Amino acid sequence: MINPAELELLRDALAKLAGGYEQMPPFVPDLDVDKVGRVLQEVAARMQDNYPYYHPLYAGQMLKPPHPVARLAYALSLWINPNNHALDGGKASSALEKECITEIGQMYGWDHPLGHLTGGGTMANLEALWVASRLHPGKRIIASEQAHYTHSRISAVLSIPFTAVSVTHDGRMDIGQLEKILQAGDVGTVVATMGTTGLGAVDPLQDILALRDRYKFRVHADAAYGGYFGLASELGKPARTAFDRLPGVDSIVIDPHKQGLQPYGCGCVLFHDPDVGRFYKHGSPYTYFSSAELHLGEISLECSRPGASAVALWATQQLMPLITGGEMSQRLDQSLLAAREFHAQLGKSGKFQPLVQPELDIVVYAVKAADAVAASKGAKRVFDLAAERNLHLALIELPSEFVQSFMPELKANADTVTCLRSVLMKPEHRDWLDRITAILEDVA
């Protein structure tokens, strides 16, 4: 869990940081070592009441440990604790954030996007839909039934009409149903989910963009979970086709604190047209006078934002550039391969039924049973017993009709079926698949 070399690297970096302030009169804040030590020991003890998110046997929710360089850079920056709202509070970290935004934009073929980091995907999506509502006031927001629930909630907060579109048997947006809704002429924005958080399904972006040409709406790509997979070499053809069309959307949200190996919270919103920055325009009697250069608070709904997030992200992108074939790309490929191999292994089981063929690194599977109630009870039992063996999974509730498309013999004596879900987002998961499968077979 802990590599002692990390502490040595942090100490050396702190010495380098301190060297930049040698011209200041000596000042070292007081520290009661004994009291702080006692409190930290208590914190460490309390923090033991967590799942082992860092370990490959944690194969549950989408909780990916930050890369050591991100963890160290974040900690290093806290000795300054910059605020990336105005340049007065975070001059160096604001510059790093702008470089990060440029590099993330280039990942989608955008050379000069308007964008910034946020506290997470929810805030990033809120900003994207807020801008969309200013461009198409009063018009409807559309997302799929498998899209993140944040879109319906944000629409309610912004008082924008919202409609969920049904999905096909693979969990992707039903384009035929979407077009029927578009024919009413009251849709301002369609949200394409580039990797749903439940099933990992990628909406057919190419089809959505084709409809945009006919019905003239805005396309927002919620790539909070899947956005980095555009770098991968192992995407299947449908997902590859969708990701290749991302340069054609109007806005993109990506969460570096998911596949980007960052600490929480680090989201990102990008706009293809920098002119939408006019909607952020506001006055401040004291904030933006230190420099004529852009202050990030001038293009953000959030005010104070941690410069530490930008420092950590910049360090990670320096270590692992956002290029196909690079280390980040290879890590993603390992997760894609792990999901496919795990799905295949489950397909040979007499106890589990894998559902949707994974497009990303999420595998959903049901416990084989005669009916929906028994399958749900079996999944919950496997969930508990696996945890006793240190294998931690997740659960997902799915409509019985959806599950029946993979298990036709299942009797639908309940509206939903509780299924098991594993997010194999650590590249090491691939090496642990045999052990994970063995535990599952044993506890089932």
Secondary structure, 3 states (H helix, E strand, C coil): CCCHHHHHHHHHHHHHHHHHHCCCCCCCCCCCHHHHHHHHHHHHHHHCCCCCCCCCCECCCCCCCCCHHHHHHHHHHCCCCCECCCCCCCHHHHHHHHHHHHHHHHHCCCCCCEEEEECCHHHHHHHHHHHHHHHCCCCEEEEECCCCCHHHHHHHHCCCCEEEECECCCCCECHHHHHHHHCCCCEEEEEEEECCCCCCCECCHHHHHHHHHHHCCEEEEEECCCHHHHHCCCCCHHHHHHHHCHHHCCEEEECCCCCCCCCCCCEEEEECCHHHHHHHCCCCCCCCCCCCCCCHHHHCCCCCCEHHHHHHHHHHHHHCCCCCCCHHHHHHHHHHHHHHHHHHHHHCCCCEEECCCCCCCEEEEEECCCEHHHHHHHHHHHHHHHHHCCCECEEEEEEHHHHHCCCCCCECCCCEEEEEEEECCCHHHHHHHHHHHHHHHHHC
